[in-house]
């Protein structure tokens, strides 16, 4: 396996998709998607366009669907939910389809949707993603950070490092064997530096600060915890996990 990290969807190559592509938006889209599926959602449908989301979700009756929309960290008017994973309770999610559109995370997923295998990873479901990688050992793996409007995000990068560090430990191989680009080296170093204080890293991250201004400390704490959910969001058809 060779892992390459791309910090934003914009920096991700459009040609030669990897055997496996992983989208990461720790704050908060992939944390929310993992939580929704772990709480019993039947499926998560991902959209970058809010109008399309509204239109396509009409196909299901209101008791079978939930609409989640986030722009600039806040809930989009007319949606049932914003993008807080803490809202994805079993009471709300069980047996329903979640239709979601967020500023950056859903764009990252859409950027890689042509790969044969598409996963959504966050710190909370890191182990489930690593289990999949260790079992299937795809030759090339791209890890795509959602970033924020085209810029690097610390929390997505640290999660990429956490995944690859764990793969190396599980396979008993050197990190060198797994590294596909310089960004991957940076991601591993970042994880090694912050692994015992992931919440502390969130306080340094610009999007962590933005969410704190929006009063989302509990979300930050939840998203900073490692290996708490055993769920693997995997694309079943384009745009649906
Ligand atoms: O950018 C995104 O996709 C979101 O995850 C941002 S937020 O955490 O909901 O503000």
Boltz pocket constraint, residues with backbone or C-beta under 6 A from the ligand:
constraints:
  - pocket:
      binder: B
      contacts: [[A, 25], [A, 27], [A, 28], [A, 29], [A, 30], [A, 70], [A, 72], [A, 73], [A, 74], [A, 83], [A, 102], [A, 103], [A, 104], [A, 105], [A, 106], [A, 146], [A, 147], [A, 211]]
      max_distance: 6.0
